[in-house]
Amino acid sequence: MTEPLVTLPTSDTEWRARLTPDEFRVLRLAGTEAPFSGEYVNTKTEGTYHCRACGAQLFDSDTKFDSHCGWPSFDDAIPGTVKEIEDSSHGMVRTEIRCARCDSHLGHVFRGERMTEKNTRHCVNSLSIKLEPKSS
């Protein structure tokens, strides 16, 4: 099982040393990967998704669903692991989601789309998460 990192970087230099350039752009600069390009868009593997920056557990695979939006989608996060922040960039108001432990950008959450019973879609960059497959 993946454990969260004991200490978190405190500077961009330290984050850059820990993350790939693409991971840094998404996780620390709130970037977005191209739609349908991420490794977890179509994944059906059972397990737990962790923050790629700090290792914190974020989403269980049983909350993942096919939204056909181009990014992995989850209708719920593990309680207390994701924080929401108003995002008014790009000429619209959305709700950004960040890792509650390390404040890394994960994606955005959308409500009211009626895609699931919970009526919620956490739209997450694959570069923000890492899947720990369920043990057999």
Residue frames relative to the residue before (quaternion, step in Angstrom):
aa qw qx qy qz dx dy dz
M 1.0000 0.0000 0.0000 0.0000 0.00 0.00 0.00
T 0.4388 -0.6926 0.5121 0.2560 3.55 -0.99 0.85
E 0.2005 -0.7676 0.5993 0.1072 3.57 -0.91 0.95
P 0.5469 -0.5895 0.4608 0.3756 3.60 -1.08 0.61
L 0.5921 -0.5731 0.4306 0.3681 3.56 -1.15 0.59
V 0.5379 -0.6395 0.4438 0.3238 3.56 -1.04 0.76
T 0.8002 0.0788 -0.0389 0.5933 3.59 0.86 -0.89
L 0.3352 -0.7371 0.5553 0.1898 3.53 -1.12 0.72
P 0.5610 -0.5742 0.4624 0.3766 3.57 -1.10 0.58
T 0.2702 -0.7750 0.5513 0.1497 3.56 -1.14 0.62
S 0.7592 0.2748 -0.1822 0.5611 3.60 1.24 -0.05
D 0.6404 -0.5112 0.4034 0.4073 3.55 -1.28 0.36
T 0.6026 0.5639 -0.3560 0.4384 3.60 1.04 -0.71
E 0.6798 0.4766 -0.2879 0.4773 3.58 0.93 -0.88
W 0.6336 0.5105 -0.3327 0.4767 3.60 1.02 -0.76
R 0.6468 0.5240 -0.3244 0.4493 3.61 0.94 -0.85
A 0.6420 0.5186 -0.3207 0.4648 3.59 1.07 -0.67
R 0.7083 0.4633 -0.2517 0.4694 3.59 1.10 -0.68
L 0.7737 0.3343 -0.1536 0.5157 3.60 1.06 -0.77
T 0.5253 -0.5704 0.5061 0.3775 3.56 -1.27 0.36
P 0.6675 -0.4897 0.3482 0.4398 3.64 -1.16 0.28
D 0.6692 0.4878 -0.3099 0.4672 3.63 0.93 -0.81
E 0.6356 0.5123 -0.3286 0.4750 3.60 0.99 -0.79
F 0.6441 0.5197 -0.3240 0.4584 3.60 0.94 -0.84
R 0.6470 0.5305 -0.3171 0.4465 3.60 0.92 -0.90
V 0.7164 0.4260 -0.2548 0.4903 3.59 0.91 -0.86
L 0.7531 0.4399 -0.2303 0.4317 3.57 0.65 -1.13
R 0.8041 0.3094 -0.1444 0.4868 3.59 0.83 -0.93
L 0.7529 0.3380 -0.1987 0.5285 3.61 1.19 -0.50
A 0.4571 -0.7222 0.4135 0.3138 3.60 1.32 0.27
G 0.2681 0.7664 -0.5290 0.2467 3.54 0.98 0.89
T 0.3046 -0.7217 0.5878 0.2020 3.53 -1.36 -0.01
E 0.3720 -0.6950 0.5603 0.2542 3.55 -1.03 0.77
A 0.6306 -0.5406 0.3927 0.3950 3.57 -1.18 0.48
P 0.5560 -0.6146 0.4312 0.3567 3.61 -0.99 0.73
F 0.8442 0.1687 -0.1750 0.4778 3.53 -1.19 0.80
S 0.5729 0.6075 -0.3785 0.3992 3.62 1.22 0.31
G 0.6080 0.6119 -0.3437 0.3712 3.61 1.17 -0.46
E 0.5983 -0.6181 0.3882 0.3306 3.55 -1.12 0.70
Y 0.7505 0.4126 -0.2310 0.4616 3.65 1.08 -0.47
V 0.3353 0.7666 -0.4978 0.2284 3.62 1.21 0.12
N 0.8238 0.2128 -0.0856 0.5184 3.60 0.79 -0.99
T 0.3813 0.7554 -0.4649 0.2604 3.60 1.24 0.16
K 0.1509 -0.7827 0.6008 0.0606 3.55 -1.01 0.91
T 0.3915 0.7489 -0.4571 0.2774 3.60 1.30 0.01
E 0.4001 -0.7071 0.5298 0.2433 3.57 -0.94 0.90
G 0.4127 0.6946 -0.5242 0.2691 3.54 -1.05 0.75
T 0.5320 -0.5995 0.4929 0.3387 3.51 -1.31 -0.46
Y 0.2967 -0.7410 0.5791 0.1663 3.54 -1.00 0.89
H 0.1675 -0.7946 0.5822 0.0393 3.54 -0.85 1.10
C 0.5769 -0.5353 0.4761 0.3924 3.56 -1.26 0.35
R 0.4251 -0.7212 0.4892 0.2446 3.56 -0.76 1.02
A 0.6535 0.5271 -0.3182 0.4403 3.60 1.14 -0.51
C 0.8476 0.1513 -0.0466 0.5064 3.61 0.81 -0.95
G 0.5283 -0.6708 0.3910 0.3436 3.60 1.22 -0.19
A 0.4404 0.7016 -0.4629 0.3155 3.61 1.22 -0.05
Q 0.4791 -0.6393 0.5161 0.3090 3.58 -1.09 0.73
L 0.1209 -0.8252 0.5511 0.0274 3.57 -0.91 0.97
F 0.8234 0.0163 0.0675 0.5632 3.58 0.76 -1.09
D 0.3205 -0.7011 0.5987 0.2173 3.56 -1.16 0.67
S 0.5802 -0.6190 0.4021 0.3443 3.58 -1.03 0.76
D 0.6230 0.5572 -0.3618 0.4130 3.62 1.08 -0.50
T 0.6475 0.4743 -0.3296 0.4972 3.60 1.28 -0.04
K 0.5245 0.6287 -0.4093 0.4026 3.61 1.31 -0.05
F 0.0299 0.7994 -0.5989 0.0372 3.58 -1.01 0.79
D 0.5384 -0.6112 0.4805 0.3252 3.54 -1.31 0.42
S 0.0677 -0.8152 0.5753 0.0041 3.56 -0.39 1.23
H 0.3124 -0.7799 0.4786 0.2553 3.57 1.31 -0.33
C 0.4479 0.6985 -0.4445 0.3375 3.58 1.16 0.61
G 0.6019 -0.5882 0.3553 0.4068 3.60 1.24 -0.25
W 0.7379 0.2778 -0.1884 0.5855 3.58 1.31 -0.10
P 0.6019 -0.5324 0.4221 0.4198 3.61 -1.15 0.42
S 0.1133 -0.8036 0.5836 0.0268 3.57 -0.99 0.90
F 0.0787 -0.7760 0.6258 0.0016 3.52 -1.04 0.91
D 0.3407 -0.7586 0.5087 0.2229 3.60 -0.93 0.77
D 0.7867 0.1126 -0.1106 0.5968 3.58 1.27 0.12
A 0.2926 -0.7130 0.6069 0.1940 3.55 -1.25 0.53
I 0.5846 -0.5095 0.4642 0.4279 3.56 -1.25 0.29
P 0.5496 -0.6597 0.3883 0.3347 3.63 -0.70 1.03
G 0.8410 0.2133 -0.1850 0.4615 3.53 -1.01 0.98
T 0.6187 0.5951 -0.3370 0.3867 3.61 1.23 -0.06
V 0.7560 0.3014 -0.1521 0.5607 3.57 1.23 -0.47
K 0.1399 -0.7753 0.6086 0.0945 3.57 -0.94 0.88
E 0.3342 -0.7462 0.5530 0.1602 3.53 -1.20 0.67
I 0.0461 -0.7842 0.6184 -0.0225 3.54 -1.03 0.91
E 0.4743 -0.6525 0.5019 0.3119 3.60 -0.96 0.81
D 0.0982 -0.7848 0.6119 0.0067 3.55 -0.94 1.01
S 0.0454 -0.8215 0.5684 -0.0047 3.58 -0.48 1.20
S 0.3523 0.7314 -0.5058 0.2916 3.57 1.15 0.56
H 0.8067 0.3078 -0.2215 0.4532 3.57 -1.31 0.25
G 0.6421 -0.5926 0.3169 0.3689 3.59 1.08 0.71
M 0.7096 0.3611 -0.2668 0.5430 3.60 1.17 0.46
V 0.3806 -0.6851 0.5594 0.2698 3.55 -1.28 0.24
R 0.0614 0.7732 -0.6244 0.0921 3.54 -0.75 1.17
T 0.4099 -0.6715 0.5459 0.2881 3.54 -1.32 0.04
E 0.2585 -0.7661 0.5759 0.1207 3.54 -0.54 1.24
I 0.1880 -0.7503 0.6172 0.1439 3.56 -1.19 0.60
R 0.0791 -0.7867 0.6121 -0.0134 3.51 -1.05 0.98
C 0.5711 -0.5548 0.4729 0.3774 3.54 -1.23 0.48
A 0.4301 -0.7183 0.4851 0.2523 3.59 -0.78 1.01
R 0.6587 0.5209 -0.3195 0.4390 3.61 1.12 -0.50
C 0.8458 0.1643 -0.0534 0.5047 3.61 0.71 -1.02
D 0.4465 -0.7301 0.4177 0.3052 3.59 1.33 0.06
S 0.3851 0.7177 -0.4936 0.3049 3.60 1.12 0.56
H 0.5328 -0.6339 0.4743 0.2989 3.55 -1.13 0.79
L 0.1705 -0.7876 0.5872 0.0761 3.56 -0.92 0.97
G 0.6888 -0.3729 0.3083 0.5399 3.57 0.94 -0.91
H 0.5441 -0.5780 0.4700 0.3860 3.56 -0.99 -0.92
V 0.2788 -0.7269 0.5966 0.1947 3.56 -1.25 0.41
F 0.1185 -0.7797 0.6142 0.0265 3.53 -1.05 0.91
R 0.1154 -0.7915 0.5987 0.0414 3.56 -0.97 0.87
G 0.7612 0.4052 -0.2812 0.4212 3.53 -1.23 0.51
E 0.5018 0.6720 -0.4189 0.3480 3.60 1.20 0.24
R 0.3280 -0.7903 0.4565 0.2440 3.58 1.33 -0.23
M 0.3415 0.7469 -0.4990 0.2766 3.58 1.03 0.78
T 0.7798 0.1190 -0.0584 0.6118 3.58 1.20 -0.56
E 0.6867 -0.4590 0.3549 0.4379 3.56 -1.31 0.14
K 0.6812 0.4843 -0.2853 0.4691 3.58 1.05 -0.74
N 0.3230 -0.7971 0.4641 0.2119 3.58 1.33 -0.16
T 0.5992 0.5301 -0.3419 0.4930 3.56 1.19 0.70
R 0.0500 -0.7823 0.6205 0.0243 3.57 -1.08 0.78
H 0.1552 -0.7368 0.6540 0.0732 3.53 -0.61 1.20
C 0.1440 -0.7980 0.5847 0.0251 3.56 -0.35 1.30
V 0.0231 -0.8630 0.4971 -0.0872 3.56 -0.17 1.36
N 0.4438 -0.6613 0.5356 0.2807 3.57 -1.05 0.76
S 0.4988 -0.6432 0.4868 0.3170 3.60 -0.93 0.86
L 0.6349 0.5463 -0.3308 0.4348 3.59 1.07 -0.70
S 0.6427 0.5291 -0.3195 0.4526 3.61 1.25 -0.28
I 0.7750 0.3172 -0.1438 0.5274 3.57 1.21 -0.43
K 0.1581 -0.7441 0.6416 0.0987 3.53 -1.35 0.37
L 0.3302 -0.7659 0.5264 0.1652 3.56 -0.77 1.08
E 0.1461 -0.7246 0.6674 0.0902 3.52 -1.01 0.94
P 0.3223 -0.7748 0.5050 0.2020 3.62 -0.27 1.22
K 0.5622 -0.5957 0.4654 0.3353 3.52 -1.21 0.68
S 0.4687 -0.6629 0.5067 0.2901 3.57 -1.02 0.81
S 0.4683 -0.6849 0.4820 0.2816 3.57 -1.02 0.79
